[in-house]
Amino acid sequence: MTPVLTQEIIEAYRGLATASVADAVEKTGERGYMTGAIGPVLPGKLVGPAVTVLEEPCDTAEPPTLALRAIDDSPAGSVLCIAAGAADVAVFGGLMAAGAVVNGIAGAVLDARVRDIEEIRRDYPQLPIYARGGVPSTTVGRYRTVSLNEPVELGGVVVAPGDLIVGDSDGVVRVSAARIIETLEIAQLIEKAEREQTQLIHESKSLLTGLAKHNRV
């Protein structure tokens, strides 16, 4: 049974590093971290449930209808996840950022690029965007949206609607919806162990001594 994603759980994840979350996901037998090519183009801590959109190449001039619908219709706190196969086009820009902010979208993760970066940074600094970088090109006439809230692949990881997305300066991690509590508990133990190790390193003035207790790097 998938746990209810409460604000308490969201805040607990906000207090964790993505490195700890990624390690915790791996301890559950999965890979959660996305490729490092998807990074914080517009930085900020990002935690929230995934809303997924798939884009594919096309020759017709179509608006990104499903992505626009996702922004308007998704619950506040959602993370817009757009899969476009590492496309060298901007699947998100300034107008979409405006819509995301007024609808309470927490941020976006794009397996593609973003444009209007200066505008978004100026007008919506609270909106974190993780992408493969910036590019001025539009999707219109190049890509179209073909699915909404179906599993997609972003940066080497399959993301399903409702999976938890966690992002910070290190990158982005996906936590499967069914393992949100389990992963949280493991990640909290990892960070507790690392705090103890850090203290031991300072006290002993030895990296190896500090690492020995938990045998973890």
Secondary structure by P-SEA (a helix, b strand, c coil): ccccccaaaaaaaaaccaaaaaaaaaaaccccccccccccccccccbbbbbbbbbbbbcccccaaaaaaaaacccccbbbbbbccccccccccaaaaaaaaaaccccccccccccaaaaaaaccccbbbbccccccccccccccccccccccccccccccccccccccccbbbbbccccaaaaaaaaaaaaaaaaaaaaaaaaaccccccccccccc
